[in-house]
Amino acid sequence: MPRQTRILRGRVPKQSVTELIVDDGNYLRGYTIEKFVVVGADTSTGNSVTGTLALTADAASEDWDFNNINQIGWSGSQGDSTQIRAHSFGDFLLDEKHLVVRSLFLRADNAATTGNTEVNYYIKLRQRAVSPAESVITILRETKG
């Protein structure tokens, strides 16, 4: 199977958990995350933005918990209010061992209290073949947390 890239991008309300569907009905196809970026919708402010990617809604929390096996990605960015439209995309950290078969959950936070407080996200996924056993283990891990 050729390795294909899939991009998830959009805008979500701050302090929200959003389910991002990657399930295409084929449980022998999974995805690894290659890139995860969050940035505030109003890029002219100096507000910090953070995001957490998780395999379950409960794990998608404001608190970054590297001990939680279902949190698999963390990202942050910082706006610069002294330069119009200047923004540092910051760093992201991904747990490269995790495989996504069904859904991702995104928790997005923005320090902004006025103006457009929504958060933009960009997630790059790489498709890969999955064995039936690996698929079942991944789904069970997502289900049990």
Contact map, one row per residue, 1 for C-alpha under 8 A:
1110000000000000000000000000000000000000000000000000000000000000000000000000000000000000000000000000000000000000000000000000000110000000000000000
1111000000000000000000000000000000000000000000000000000000000000000000000000000000000000000000000000000000000000000000000000000000000000000000000
1111100000000000000000000000000000000000000000000000000000000000000000000000000000000000000000000000000000000000000000000000011100000000000000000
0111110000000000000000000000000000000000000000000000000000000000000000000000000000000000000000000000000000000000000000000000011100000000000000000
0011111000000000000000000000000000000000000000000000000000000000000000000000000000000000000000000000000000000000000000000001111000000000000000000
0001111100000000000000000000000000000000000000000000000000000000000000000000000000000000000000000000000000000000000000000001111000000000000000000
0000111110000000000000000000000000000000000000000000000000000000000000000000000000000000000000000000000000000000000000000111100000000000000000000
0000011111000000000100000000000000000000000000000000000000000000000000000000000000000000000000000000000000000000000000001111100000000000000000000
0000001111100000000000000000000000000000000000000000000000000000000000000000000000000000000000000000000000000000000000011110000000000000000000000
0000000111110000000000000000000000000000000000000000000000000000000000000000000000000000000000000000000000000000000000011100000000000000000000000
0000000011111000000000000000000000000000100000000000000000000000000000000000000000000000000000000000000000000000000001111000000000000000000000000
0000000001111101010000000000000000000000000000000000000000000000000000000000000000000000000000000000000000010000000001111000000000000000000000000
0000000000111111000000000000000000000000000000000000000000000000000000000000000000000000000000000000000000010000000011100000000000000000000000000
0000000000011111000000000000000000000000000000000000000000000000000000000000000000000000000000000000000000011100000011100000000000000000000000000
0000000000001111100000000000000000000000000000000000000000000100000000000000000000000000000000000000000000111100000000000000000000000000000000000
0000000000011111110000000000000000000000000000000000000000000000000000000000000000000000000000000000000001111000000000000000000000000000000000000
0000000000000011111000000000000000000000000000000000000010011000000000000000000000000000000000000000000011110000000000000000000000000000000000000
0000000000010001111100000000000000000000000000000000000000000000000000000000000000000000000000000000000011100000000000000000000000000000000000000
0000000000000000111110000000000000000000000000000000000010000000000000000000000000000000000000000000001111000000000000000000000000000000000000000
0000000100000000011111000000000000000000000000000000000000000000000000000000000000000000000000000000001111000000000000000000000000000000000000000
0000000000000000001111100000000000000000000000000000000000000000000000000000000000000000000000000000011100000000000000000000000000000000000000000
0000000000000000000111110000000000000000000000000000000000000000000000000000000000000000000000000001111100000000000000000000000000000000000000000
0000000000000000000011111110000000000000000000000000000000000000000000000000000000000000000000000000111000000000000000000000000000000000000000000
0000000000000000000001111110000000000000000000000000000000000000000000000000000000000000000000000000010000000000000000000000000000000000000000000
0000000000000000000000111110000000000000000000000000000000000000000000000000000000000000000000000000000000000000000000000000000000000000000000000
0000000000000000000000111111100000000000000000000000000000000000000000000000000000000000000000000000000000000000000000000000000000000000000000000
0000000000000000000000111111110000000000000000000000000000000000000000000000000000000000000000000000100000000000000000000000000001010010000000000
0000000000000000000000000111110000000000000000000000000000000000000000000000000000000000000000000000000000000000000000000000000011110010000000000
0000000000000000000000000111111000000000000000000000000000000000000000000000000000000000000000000000100000000000000000000000001111000000000000000
0000000000000000000000000011111100000000000000000000000000000000000000000000000000000000000000000011100000000000000000000000001111000010000000000
0000000000000000000000000000111110000000000000000000000000000000000000000000000000000000000000000011100000000000000000000000111100000000000000000
0000000000000000000000000000011111000000000000000000000000000000000000000000000000000000000000011111000000000000000000000000111100000000000000000
0000000000000000000000000000001111110000000000000000000000000000000000000000000000000000000001010010000000000000000000000011110000000000000000000
0000000000000000000000000000000111110000000000000000000000000000000000000000000000000000000001010000000000000000000000000011110000000000000000000
0000000000000000000000000000000011111000000000000000000000000000000000000000000000000000000101000000000000000000000000000111100000000000000000000
0000000000000000000000000000000011111100000000000000000000000000000000001110000000000000000111000000000000000000000000001111000000000000000000000
0000000000000000000000000000000000111110000000000000000000000000000000000011100000000000100100000000000000000000000000001110000000000000000000000
0000000000000000000000000000000000011111000000001110000000000000000000000011100000000000100000000000000000010000000000111100000000000000000000000
0000000000000000000000000000000000001111101000001100000000000000000000000001110000000000100000000000000000000000000000111000000000000000000000000
0000000000000000000000000000000000000111111000111000000000000000000000000000001000000000000000000000000000000100000011110000000000000000000000000
0000000000100000000000000000000000000011111000000000000000000000000000000000000000000000000000000000000000000000000111110000000000000000000000000
0000000000000000000000000000000000000001111110000000000000000000000000000000000000000000000000000000000000000000001111000000000000000000000000000
0000000000000000000000000000000000000011111111000000000000000000000000000000001100011110000000000000000000000000000000000000000000000000000000000
0000000000000000000000000000000000000000011111000000000000000000000000000000001110111110000000000000000000000000000000000000000000000000000000000
0000000000000000000000000000000000000000011111100000000000000000000000000000001110000000000000000000000000000000000000000000000000000000000000000
0000000000000000000000000000000000000000001111110000000000000000000000000000011111000000000000000000000000000000000000000000000000000000000000000
0000000000000000000000000000000000000001000011111000000000000000000000000000011100000000000000000000000000000111000000000000000000000000000000000
0000000000000000000000000000000000000001000001111100000000000000000000000001111000000000000000000000000000000111000000000000000000000000000000000
0000000000000000000000000000000000000111000000111110000000000000000000000001110000000000000000000000000000011110000000100000000000000000000000000
0000000000000000000000000000000000000110000000011111000000000000000000000111100000000000000000000000000000011100000000000000000000000000000000000
0000000000000000000000000000000000000100000000001111100000000100000000000111000000000000000000000000000001111000000000000000000000000000000000000
0000000000000000000000000000000000000000000000000111110000011101000000111110000000000000000000000000000001110000000000000000000000000000000000000
0000000000000000000000000000000000000000000000000011111000010000000000111100000000000000000000000000000111100000000000000000000000000000000000000
0000000000000000000000000000000000000000000000000001111110110000000001111000000000000000000000000000000111000000000000000000000000000000000000000
0000000000000000000000000000000000000000000000000000111110110000000001110000000000000000000000000001001110000000000000000000000000000000000001000
0000000000000000000000000000000000000000000000000000011111110000000001000000000000000000000000000000001110000000000000000000000000000000000001101
0000000000000000101000000000000000000000000000000000011111110000000000000000000000000000000000000000000010000000000000000000000000000000000000000
0000000000000000000000000000000000000000000000000000000111111000000000000000000000000000000000000000000000000000000000000000000000000000000000000
0000000000000000000000000000000000000000000000000000011111111000000101100000000000000000000000000000000000000000000000000000000000000000000000001
0000000000000000100000000000000000000000000000000001111111111100000000100000000000000000000000000000000011100000000000000000000000000000000000000
0000000000000000100000000000000000000000000000000001000001111111000000000000000000000000000000000000000000100000000000000000000000000000000000000
0000000000000010000000000000000000000000000000000011000000011111000000000000000000000000000000000000000000111000000000000000000000000000000000000
0000000000000000000000000000000000000000000000000000000000001111100000000000000000000000000000000000000000000000000000000000000000000000000000000
0000000000000000000000000000000000000000000000000001000000001111110000100100000000000000000000000000000000000000000000000000000000000000000000000
0000000000000000000000000000000000000000000000000000000000000011111100100000000000000000000000000000000000000000000000000000000000000000000000000
0000000000000000000000000000000000000000000000000000000000000001111110100000000000000000000000000000000000000000000000000000000000000000000000000
0000000000000000000000000000000000000000000000000000000000000000111110000000000000000000000000000000000000000000000000000000000000000000000000000
0000000000000000000000000000000000000000000000000000000000100000111111100000000000000000000000000000000000000000000000000000000000000000000000000
0000000000000000000000000000000000000000000000000000000000000000011111110000000000000000000000000000000000000000000000000000000000000000000000001
0000000000000000000000000000000000000000000000000000011100100000000111110000000000000000000000000000000000000000000000000000000000000000000001001
0000000000000000000000000000000000000000000000000001111000110001110111111000000000000000000000000000000000000000000000000000000000000000000000000
0000000000000000000000000000000000000000000000000001111000000000000011111100000000000000000001110100000000000000000000000000000000000000000000000
0000000000000000000000000000000000010000000000000001110000000000000000111110000000000000000111100000000000000000000000000000000000000000000000000
0000000000000000000000000000000000010000000000000111100000000001000000011111000000000000000111000000000000000000000000000000000000000000000000000
0000000000000000000000000000000000011100000000000111000000000000000000001111100000000000011110000000000000000000000000000000000000000000000000000
0000000000000000000000000000000000001110000000011110000000000000000000000111110000000000111100000000000000000000000000000000000000000000000000000
0000000000000000000000000000000000001110000000011100000000000000000000000011111000000011111000000000000000000000000000000000000000000000000000000
0000000000000000000000000000000000000010000001111000000000000000000000000001111100000011110000000000000000000000000000000000000000000000000000000
0000000000000000000000000000000000000001001111110000000000000000000000000000111110000111000000000000000000000000000000000000000000000000000000000
0000000000000000000000000000000000000000001111100000000000000000000000000000011111111111000000000000000000000000000000000000000000000000000000000
0000000000000000000000000000000000000000000111000000000000000000000000000000001111110100000000000000000000000000000000000000000000000000000000000
0000000000000000000000000000000000000000000001000000000000000000000000000000000111110000000000000000000000000000000000000000000000000000000000000
0000000000000000000000000000000000000000000100000000000000000000000000000000000111111100000000000000000000000000000000000000000000000000000000000
0000000000000000000000000000000000000000001100000000000000000000000000000000000111111100000000000000000000000000000000000000000000000000000000000
0000000000000000000000000000000000000000001100000000000000000000000000000000000100111110000000000000000000000000000000000000000000000000000000000
0000000000000000000000000000000000000000001100000000000000000000000000000000001110111111000000000000000000000000000000000000000000000000000000000
0000000000000000000000000000000000000000001100000000000000000000000000000000111100001111100000000000000000000000000000000000000000000000000000000
0000000000000000000000000000000000000000000000000000000000000000000000000000111100000111110000000000000000000000000000000000000000000000000000000
0000000000000000000000000000000000001110000000000000000000000000000000000001110000000011111000000000000000000000000000000000000000000000000000000
0000000000000000000000000000000000000000000000000000000000000000000000000011110000000001111100000000000000000000000000000000000000000000000000000
0000000000000000000000000000000000000000000000000000000000000000000000000011100000000000111110000000000000000000000000000000000000000000000000000
0000000000000000000000000000000000111000000000000000000000000000000000001111000000000000011111000000000000000000000000000000000000000000000000000
0000000000000000000000000000000000010000000000000000000000000000000000001110000000000000001111100000000000000000000000000000000000000000000000000
0000000000000000000000000000000011110000000000000000000000000000000000011100000000000000000111110000000000000000000000000000000000000000000000000
0000000000000000000000000000000000000000000000000000000000000000000000011000000000000000000011111100000000000000000000000000000000000000000000000
0000000000000000000000000000000111000000000000000000000000000000000000010000000000000000000001111100000000000000000000000000000000000000000000000
0000000000000000000000000000000100000000000000000000000000000000000000000000000000000000000000111110000000000000000000000000000000000000000000000
0000000000000000000000000000000100000000000000000000000000000000000000010000000000000000000000111111000000000000000000000000000000000000000000000
0000000000000000000000000000011110000000000000000000000000000000000000000000000000000000000000001111100000000000000000000000000000000000010000000
0000000000000000000001000000011100000000000000000000001000000000000000000000000000000000000000000111111100000000000000000000000000000000010000000
0000000000000000000001100010111000000000000000000000000000000000000000000000000000000000000000000011111000000000000000000000000000000010011000000
0000000000000000000011110000000000000000000000000000000000000000000000000000000000000000000000000001111100000000000000000000000000000000001000000
0000000000000000001111100000000000000000000000000000001100000000000000000000000000000000000000000001111110000000000000000000000000000000000000000
0000000000000000001111000000000000000000000000000000111100000000000000000000000000000000000000000001011111000000000000000000000000000000000000000
0000000000000000111100000000000000000000000000000000111110010000000000000000000000000000000000000000001111100000000000000000000000000000000000000
0000000000000001111100000000000000000000000000000011110000010000000000000000000000000000000000000000000111110000000000000000000000000000000000000
0000000000000011110000000000000000000000000000000011100000011100000000000000000000000000000000000000000011111000000000000000000000000000000000000
0000000000011111100000000000000000000100000000001111000000000100000000000000000000000000000000000000000001111100000000100000000000000000000000000
0000000000000111000000000000000000000000000000001110000000000100000000000000000000000000000000000000000000111110000000100000000000000000000000000
0000000000000110000000000000000000000001000000111100000000000000000000000000000000000000000000000000000000011111000011100000000000000000000000000
0000000000000000000000000000000000000000000000111000000000000000000000000000000000000000000000000000000000001111100010000000000000000000000000000
0000000000000000000000000000000000000000000000110000000000000000000000000000000000000000000000000000000000000111111110000000000000000000000000000
0000000000000000000000000000000000000000000000000000000000000000000000000000000000000000000000000000000000000011111010000000000000000000000000000
0000000000000000000000000000000000000000000000000000000000000000000000000000000000000000000000000000000000000001111110000000000000000000000000000
0000000000000000000000000000000000000000010000000000000000000000000000000000000000000000000000000000000000000001111110000000000000000000000000000
0000000000000000000000000000000000000000110000000000000000000000000000000000000000000000000000000000000000000001011111000000000000000000000000000
0000000000001100000000000000000000000001110000000000000000000000000000000000000000000000000000000000000000000111111111100000000000000000000000000
0000000000111100000000000000000000000001110000000000000000000000000000000000000000000000000000000000000000000100000111110000000000000000000000000
0000000000111100000000000000000000000111100000001000000000000000000000000000000000000000000000000000000000011100000011111000000000000000000000000
0000000011110000000000000000000000000111100000000000000000000000000000000000000000000000000000000000000000000000000001111100000000000000000000000
0000000111110000000000000000000000011110000000000000000000000000000000000000000000000000000000000000000000000000000000111110000000000000000000000
0000001111000000000000000000000000111100000000000000000000000000000000000000000000000000000000000000000000000000000000011111000000000000000000000
0000001110000000000000000000000011111000000000000000000000000000000000000000000000000000000000000000000000000000000000001111100000000000000000000
0000111100000000000000000000000011110000000000000000000000000000000000000000000000000000000000000000000000000000000000000111110000000000000000000
0000111100000000000000000000001111100000000000000000000000000000000000000000000000000000000000000000000000000000000000000011111000000000000000000
0011110000000000000000000000001111000000000000000000000000000000000000000000000000000000000000000000000000000000000000000001111100000000000000000
0011110000000000000000000000111100000000000000000000000000000000000000000000000000000000000000000000000000000000000000000000111110000000000000000
1011000000000000000000000000111100000000000000000000000000000000000000000000000000000000000000000000000000000000000000000000011111000000000000000
1000000000000000000000000001110000000000000000000000000000000000000000000000000000000000000000000000000000000000000000000000001111100000000000000
0000000000000000000000000011110000000000000000000000000000000000000000000000000000000000000000000000000000000000000000000000000111110110000000000
0000000000000000000000000001000000000000000000000000000000000000000000000000000000000000000000000000000000000000000000000000000011111110000000000
0000000000000000000000000011000000000000000000000000000000000000000000000000000000000000000000000000000000000000000000000000000001111111000000000
0000000000000000000000000000000000000000000000000000000000000000000000000000000000000000000000000000000000000000000000000000000000111111100000000
0000000000000000000000000000000000000000000000000000000000000000000000000000000000000000000000000000000000000000000000000000000001111111110000000
0000000000000000000000000011010000000000000000000000000000000000000000000000000000000000000000000000100000000000000000000000000001111111111000000
0000000000000000000000000000000000000000000000000000000000000000000000000000000000000000000000000000000000000000000000000000000000011111111100000
0000000000000000000000000000000000000000000000000000000000000000000000000000000000000000000000000000000000000000000000000000000000001111111110000
0000000000000000000000000000000000000000000000000000000000000000000000000000000000000000000000000011100000000000000000000000000000000111111111000
0000000000000000000000000000000000000000000000000000000000000000000000000000000000000000000000000000110000000000000000000000000000000011111111100
0000000000000000000000000000000000000000000000000000000000000000000000000000000000000000000000000000000000000000000000000000000000000001111111110
0000000000000000000000000000000000000000000000000000000000000000000000000000000000000000000000000000000000000000000000000000000000000000111111111
0000000000000000000000000000000000000000000000000000001100000000000001000000000000000000000000000000000000000000000000000000000000000000011111111
0000000000000000000000000000000000000000000000000000000100000000000000000000000000000000000000000000000000000000000000000000000000000000001111111
0000000000000000000000000000000000000000000000000000000000000000000000000000000000000000000000000000000000000000000000000000000000000000000111111
0000000000000000000000000000000000000000000000000000000100100000000011000000000000000000000000000000000000000000000000000000000000000000000011111
